[in-house]
Amino acid sequence: MNGTIDLVPKKVFLTKGVGRHKHQLASFELALRDAGIEKCNLVPVSSILPPFAEIIPREKGLQYLRPGEVTFVVMSRNASNEPNRLLAASVGVAVPADKGVHGYLSEHHSFGETEEKAGDYAEDLAATFLASTLGLEFDVEQSWDEKERLFKMSGKIVRTSNITQSAIVDKNGLWTTVVAAAVLILQDSIDRVEKKEAALSPQKQPNPV
């Protein structure tokens, strides 16, 4: 150990949440609680999925977080107190076939879009960013379904997905906040959890002579 921290995340998990309250900030706090990330000091970063990063389930990812820890996220957020207004927040993911190449995470938030439409848009953004980086030729005016088929047929983009939270503001105009996030896990957090698990696991007994 040289005392430095490797700031290239090794694992990523996706999460989302919604919160409602008469105060806007409180609704954001409740949305973070719903997403399971309210105990962290969240630092928004831009939209690169690191090479070799493993996308893991939310339940597994949450175990790597500690209260008060500085945690990097690619996060989309939206809020409104306009009665009956539809809002959405989404993060799109595009994973290259070559694990040694970086992928993309894209943020999108909107009003008046369904969860499916907002998710497709965010996914389209991430895939388009990755495709242009990989040198794939495509028509930007094509629908997402057409581009998705083209990108996957190329063999260079192995998977696209999204995490999206939508909500409708209630008729009384409570502040409603939606969040969607890709949470980035550093090797330091992984080592800490693995060390703890190793300490708790039963020690192997020596074979009797």
C-alpha positions in Angstrom: 0.0 0.0 0.0 1.3 3.4 -0.9 -1.5 5.3 0.8 -3.2 6.3 -2.4 -6.8 5.5 -3.4 -7.6 4.1 -6.8 -10.3 6.4 -8.1 -11.4 4.2 -11.0 -14.6 2.5 -9.9 -14.6 -1.3 -10.2 -18.3 -1.9 -9.6 -21.5 0.0 -10.4 -25.1 -0.4 -9.3 -28.3 1.2 -10.4 -31.0 2.6 -8.2 -34.0 4.9 -8.2 -36.5 6.5 -5.8 -39.4 8.9 -5.3 -40.2 11.2 -2.4 -43.2 13.4 -1.5 -43.3 16.2 1.1 -44.5 19.7 1.6 -40.9 21.0 1.5 -38.8 20.4 -1.7 -35.6 19.5 0.1 -37.4 17.0 2.3 -38.9 15.4 -0.8 -35.4 15.0 -2.2 -34.2 13.4 1.1 -37.2 10.9 0.9 -36.3 10.1 -2.7 -32.7 9.3 -1.7 -34.0 7.1 1.1 -36.2 5.3 -1.3 -33.2 4.7 -3.5 -31.1 3.6 -0.5 -28.4 6.1 -0.8 -29.4 8.9 1.7 -26.6 8.1 4.2 -23.8 9.0 1.8 -22.3 12.3 0.8 -23.1 12.1 -2.9 -20.8 13.6 -5.5 -22.2 13.9 -9.0 -19.8 13.0 -11.8 -20.1 12.9 -15.5 -21.0 10.0 -17.6 -18.3 7.3 -18.1 -18.7 3.7 -17.3 -15.1 2.6 -16.5 -13.4 -0.2 -18.4 -13.8 -3.6 -16.7 -16.5 -2.2 -14.3 -19.0 -4.8 -13.2 -22.6 -3.9 -13.0 -24.1 -5.5 -9.9 -27.6 -5.8 -8.4 -28.7 -2.9 -6.1 -29.0 -5.2 -3.0 -25.3 -6.2 -3.4 -24.2 -2.7 -4.2 -25.7 -1.2 -1.1 -23.5 -3.3 1.2 -20.5 -1.4 0.0 -21.8 2.0 1.2 -21.0 3.5 4.6 -22.8 6.4 6.4 -21.0 9.6 5.7 -18.8 8.2 3.0 -18.1 10.3 -0.1 -19.8 8.4 -2.9 -19.6 9.1 -6.6 -22.8 9.0 -8.6 -24.1 9.7 -12.1 -27.5 11.0 -11.1 -30.6 12.4 -12.7 -33.1 14.3 -10.6 -36.4 16.1 -11.2 -38.9 17.8 -8.9 -42.3 19.6 -9.1 -45.2 20.7 -6.9 -47.6 21.4 -9.8 -50.7 19.2 -9.2 -51.0 16.2 -11.5 -47.8 16.9 -13.3 -45.9 13.8 -14.7 -42.1 13.9 -14.1 -39.3 11.4 -14.7 -35.6 10.9 -14.1 -33.5 8.4 -15.9 -30.0 7.1 -16.3 -29.1 5.2 -19.5 -26.3 2.6 -19.7 -24.3 1.4 -22.7 -21.8 -1.4 -22.3 -19.2 -2.1 -25.0 -18.4 -5.7 -26.0 -14.7 -5.1 -25.3 -14.5 -4.8 -21.5 -11.3 -2.9 -21.8 -13.1 0.0 -23.5 -15.2 2.5 -21.5 -18.9 2.7 -21.8 -21.4 5.5 -21.1 -23.9 6.5 -18.5 -26.4 9.2 -19.6 -28.7 11.4 -17.4 -32.1 12.6 -18.6 -35.0 14.2 -16.8 -38.3 15.4 -18.2 -41.9 16.5 -17.7 -44.8 14.8 -19.4 -42.9 11.7 -20.5 -43.9 8.2 -19.4 -41.4 6.1 -17.6 -40.9 4.0 -20.7 -40.3 6.9 -23.0 -37.9 8.7 -20.6 -36.0 5.4 -20.2 -35.7 4.8 -23.9 -34.5 8.3 -24.4 -31.7 8.0 -21.8 -30.7 4.6 -23.2 -30.6 6.0 -26.7 -28.3 8.8 -25.5 -25.9 6.4 -23.8 -25.8 4.1 -26.8 -25.4 7.0 -29.2 -22.4 8.4 -27.3 -20.8 5.0 -27.2 -21.5 4.3 -30.9 -19.9 7.5 -32.0 -16.8 6.8 -29.8 -16.5 3.3 -31.4 -16.7 4.8 -34.9 -20.1 3.2 -35.8 -22.0 5.0 -38.6 -25.7 5.6 -38.0 -28.4 8.1 -38.8 -29.2 10.3 -35.8 -32.7 10.7 -37.0 -33.5 6.9 -36.8 -35.8 5.7 -34.0 -34.2 4.2 -30.9 -35.5 0.7 -32.0 -33.7 1.0 -35.3 -30.5 2.3 -33.8 -30.6 -0.4 -31.1 -30.8 -3.2 -33.7 -27.9 -1.6 -35.7 -25.7 -1.1 -32.6 -26.2 -4.7 -31.4 -25.7 -6.2 -34.9 -22.3 -4.4 -35.1 -21.0 -6.6 -32.3 -19.4 -3.7 -30.6 -22.1 -2.8 -28.1 -23.1 -5.8 -26.0 -25.8 -4.3 -23.8 -27.9 -1.2 -23.2 -30.4 -0.6 -20.4 -31.8 2.2 -18.2 -33.0 2.9 -14.7 -36.0 5.2 -14.6 -38.3 6.7 -11.9 -41.5 8.5 -12.8 -44.2 10.0 -10.6 -47.3 12.1 -10.8 -47.6 15.1 -8.4 -50.6 14.6 -6.1 -53.6 16.8 -6.5 -52.7 18.8 -3.3 -49.4 19.9 -4.8 -46.9 18.2 -2.5 -43.4 18.5 -3.7 -42.5 15.4 -5.6 -38.9 14.4 -6.4 -37.7 11.6 -8.5 -34.1 10.3 -8.7 -32.3 7.7 -10.8 -28.6 7.0 -10.2 -25.6 4.8 -11.2 -23.6 4.5 -8.0 -19.8 4.0 -8.5 -18.0 1.7 -6.1 -14.2 2.0 -5.5 -11.8 -0.8 -4.9 -11.2 0.5 -1.3 -14.9 -0.1 -0.4 -14.7 -3.6 -2.0 -11.6 -4.5 -0.1 -13.2 -3.3 3.2 -16.3 -5.5 2.7 -14.4 -8.5 1.6 -12.0 -8.2 4.6 -15.0 -8.0 6.9 -16.7 -11.0 5.3 -13.5 -13.0 5.6 -13.2 -12.2 9.3 -16.8 -13.3 9.9 -16.6 -16.6 8.0 -15.8 -19.8 9.9 -12.1 -20.6 10.0 -11.2 -23.9 8.3 -10.1 -26.5 10.8 -6.9 -28.4 10.1 -7.5 -32.0 8.9 -6.9 -34.5 11.8 -3.7 -36.5 11.5 
